[in-house]
Amino acid sequence: MPITQNISGAPAAAIDVELISRLAVQRQELLDQLGRVVIGQRETIDNVLLTIFCGGHGLVVGVPGLAKTLLIRTLGRALDLSFSRIQFTPDLMPSDITGTEIIQEDPTTGNRKLEFLRGPIFANLILADEINRTPPKTQAAMLQVMQEHEVTAGNKTYPLPPPFHVFATQNPIEMEGTYVLPEAQADRFMFSIQTGYPTNREEELVVRNTTGIDTAEIKPVLSARDIIEIQKLVRAMPISDEVLRYAVRLVSRTRPEDPAAPPYIKEFVRWGASPRASQYLVLGAKARAATTGRFCADYEGVKSVARQVLRHRVLTNFNARVQKVTVPDLIERLLADVKPDAA
């Protein structure tokens, strides 16, 4: 049943209450299915689902053994999507990801022609495992697919199947044999999702469940069509001008050249976040509202996704490294200093 929500500074929008109620049920079903395999990590799982509902890509960062790969593989089963796992290695070539043109001979005529052999990127859900282990030339192959959702080979362009999501894993402590992600590629990830250690109780359950003979069965909860419908619902969620301005103001304050940037940003930041960060703050706030039964995005929704959106988009300078000032430190100060009701 659609209702009309009037919001200050924003046009009236029709919100389907039934769709929002159904989304809350579907989200809980997804959490239940994922929880059968992945113990704990609720914040990580929540951020991964928000990324899916927004139609974005996610960078999952954590030390080895925290179920990053297992989470994305299980998610593919719970979402009933086509799934590809690409192991990024130093010798991986761009064509190993996107595909390549090969010569095929027609057995009846004997004529030869080029045919495009699709690579593993042609799936709904992509796990780019240890993405920072491949050199920049191969990393560049991900730029078009993540932004335009298409692959160009020769003089032809091939669309990727919707919905299309890339989740990449990255180990933050092992730097030998790795390459820093280009800023242009890092910016294409909606969220940088940090994965932490489980509690003792959660680790006991992990050990118990993974050292026995029983295996959990995962039932699909959402289809590709369902996910596309949810993504449309998220984009249709209304947001007031005040909340949108707050999101833009928060991002602009990360830029040292901005006249209103705080002194600590000017002192410690080399590059701030791009307008894409503002877009993702708004989308994340809309998805947070839709999944929690609210009918419009609000300030708290923006704050709840600010760390995930900004932590990989703000680049510190030499002064910050010398004084051991980190990006999370700066984000926390910004969240405290930039007030929703500021002019």
N, C-alpha and C positions, 0 to 999 in steps of 0.2 A: 504494500500500500504506500504510494508516494505521498509525502507531505512537503509543504513549502516552508523553508526556514529563512526568515528575513534576518540579515546580518548587517551591521553597520558598515556602510561603505562598499558592500558587495551586492550584486544582483541576487534576487531571490532564486533559489535552486530547488529542484524537485529531488528529494531524498527518499529513496525506497527503503522504508523501515524493514520490510521483510528481507531484503537483500542484506542489510546490515546485521539483522538477527541471525540469518543463515551463515554469514561470514564468521560470526562469533562461534557458532557450533562447529563449522568446518575447521576453524583454527584450533579449537580444542581437540577435535578428532586427530588433526595432524600432530599436535603435541603428544597425544596419547600414543600414536603409532611410532613416532620418533623416540619416545621415552622407553619403548620396548627394547631398543637397541642401544641408544645413547643415554647413559646415566648422567643426571645432572646437566650442566651446561645450559641451563634454561635461558640465560641472557643471550648466549651465542645463538641458540635455536630461535629465539624470538627475533633477533636481528636478521637472521637468515630468512625467516618467513616474511618479515617486513620488506626485505629486498625483493623477494619474489612478488609480493603484492603490489609493489611500486613499479615492477617491470625493469629493475636495475640489475647490476652485477655487484658481487661482493668479494672482498679480499679478506680471507680468514687467516689470521696471524696467531701463531702459538708454537711452543716448543714441541718436539716430536712426542707422540704417544698420547695426545689429548683428543683423539677421535675426530680430527678435522676432516680427514678423507672419509671416514666411516659415516659421518654426519651427512655429507653431500651425497654419497652413494645411497644411503637410506632414504634421503629426501627424494631422490629420483624414483625410488620404488613407491613411496607414499604418494607421490604426485602423478603416477602413471604417465611419465614422460619418457621420450627417448633419451638415452643417457650415453655420454661418451667421457671416458677418462683419458686424458692426455698427460703422459709423464714427461715433464719438461727436463731435458738434459742438455749438456753443452753441445752435443752433435745433432740436435734436432734442427731440421730445416723448415722454412716456411711452408713448403709444399707438403711436409709431413702433417701439417695442421689443416691447411685449406684444401688440399688435393692437387692434382696435376693433370695435364693433358697427355694422353698416350695415343699412340698410333694403333688403330684397329683395322683389321682387314675384313671386308665383307666376304663370307665364304662362297656366296653365290656368284658375285661379279668379280671378285678379286681386287676391287677398288679399295684403296686405303684412305682413311680419314682420321682426323684428330677427334678424340672424345675425351670429355672431362671426367676424370675419376674422382668422385667426391671424397674429401678427407673426413676425419672424425669430428670436425667442427660442425658438420651438418647434423645436429641433434638439438633437442629442446634444452637440455641441461648439460653443461660442460663443466667437468672438473679439471682445472688446469693445476695439476699437482706440482708443487715446488716451482712455481712460475719464475722465480728469480734465478733459476739455474741455467737458463738458456740465454745466448747472447742477444744484443740489441737487434740484429738483423731479423732474427726469428720473432722477437717481441713485437716488431713492427707489423708482423702478419696479423696480430690481434687488434690493431687499431681500427681497421675498417669493419671487422666483424662485430666488435663491441659497440661501435657508434652507429653504423648504418645497417647492421644486421644483414650483410651481404658479402659475397666473395667475388672478386674480379680475377679472372684467369684469361689470359690472352686478350681478346677484344669482347669478351662476354662477361656479364655480371649475373651471378646466381643468388637469389634471395635465400635467406636462412629460414627454417620453419618457425613460426610463432607458436607459443611464446619462446623466447630465446634468452637464456641466462648463463653467464659465466661466473663460476665461483673458483677463485684461485687460492691455493694454500701457500703459506710462506713461513719459513723458520726464522725467527728474529735473532737467534744466537749463533748460528753457524754461517759465517761469512766467506769461508774459503770455497772457491769455485762457484761463487754466485755473482750476479750482476744487479746493480741497483735498477729498479724499474724506472723507465723514462717517465718524467713528470706528465707527459701527455697521456701515457697509458694509465698511470696511477689515477689520474683525474677521471678516467672513464669508470672507475669503480665507485658505485654509489656510497658504499659503506666500507670502512676498514674495521673489521670485527675482531676484537681481541678475545682469545680463548685462554682461560686461566685454569689452574689446578683444581681438581675436585676436592671436596671435603673428605675427611677420613671415612665418614659413613658412606658417601658416594663411591669412594675408591674400593671399599669393602664389597659393595654391590657389583662394581665393575669386575673385580677379580672373581667373585663367585659366579657371575653370569658368563664369563669368558673362559673359565677353566673346567666347565662341565661339558656334558654331551648335548644339552638342549640348545636349540637355536630358535630365535624369535621369528615369527612369521609376520610380514608386513603386508597390510591390505591397502590398496590404493584408495585415497580419499578424494582427490581432485583430479579432473581430467584437464587437458590443454584448454578446452573450451571454457571450463569453469574458471581457470586462472585468468584467461583473457577477460572474462566477465568481471572478475574481482578487480583487475587492473583498471577497467573502465569505471567501476564504482569509485575507486580511490580517486581517480582524476576528477570525478564529478563532485566530490566532497567540497563544500563551500569553505572559503577562508576569508576573514575580514581584511580590510585594507590595513588595519592596525597590526594584525599578526603578520601579514606579508611584509610590511615595512620593518617589523622587528627582525624577521629572518634576514632580510637584505642588509639591515644595519649591522647585525651581528657578523655577517660575512665581510662587509666593507671595513669593519674595524680590525680585521686581520691583516690589512694591507698597510705597510709602513708609509706609503706615499699618500694615504688618505689623510686629509687635514684633521679629521676627528679621531684618528687612531690614538690609543693611549701611548704614553711615553715608553712603556715596556715593550710595546709592539715595534715602535720605531727603533728601539735599541737592539732588540734580539731577533727580529724577523727579516729574512732576506726577501721572500716572496709570500704574499698572502693567497687566499683562496679565490678561485675564479667564480664568475656568475653561475657556473654549473653547481657550485656548492649551495647557492641560494635556491636554485631549483630543487635540489635534493632535500634541503631542509623543509621546504613547503610540501613536497611529495611525502616525505617521511612523517610529517605532522598529520597530513591527511590520512595516511595509512594507519597511524597510531589511533586516530579518532575512530576510523571505521572499524578497527579490530577491538575497540573497547566500548562500542555501543554509543559513542557520541556522534552528533550530527553535524559537527563542523570542527575544523582544525583550530587549535588554541595555542597559547604561549607555551604551556607545559609540553605539548606535543613537539614543538620546535626544540625546546631544551632537551627533550629526551633523546633526540637523534643528533644533537649538535656534535657530540664527541666523535661518533662514528663517521660523520660527514667531514669533519674538519681535520682530524688527526693526521691524515695522509696528504692534506692539501696545503698545510702551512709549513714552510721551509725556514728553518732557523739559520742564523749566520754564525760567524766565527766567535763573536762575543758570547753568544748563548752557549756554545760548546765549552768555551773557557770557563764560564761561570756555572756550568752544569744546569742551565735552564732548559727544560724540555718542552716539547710541544704540548703535552697534556697539562703541564703547569700553566702555560699561557692560555689554553682554552678555559681552564677553570677560572682564571682571573677575569677573562672576558665575560664568562657567564655570570660572574658576580657583579661586574661593573656595568655591563650593558643592560639597562632596565627596559622592560616591556613598554613602560609608559613614557619613555624618553621622547623628546620632540624629534 
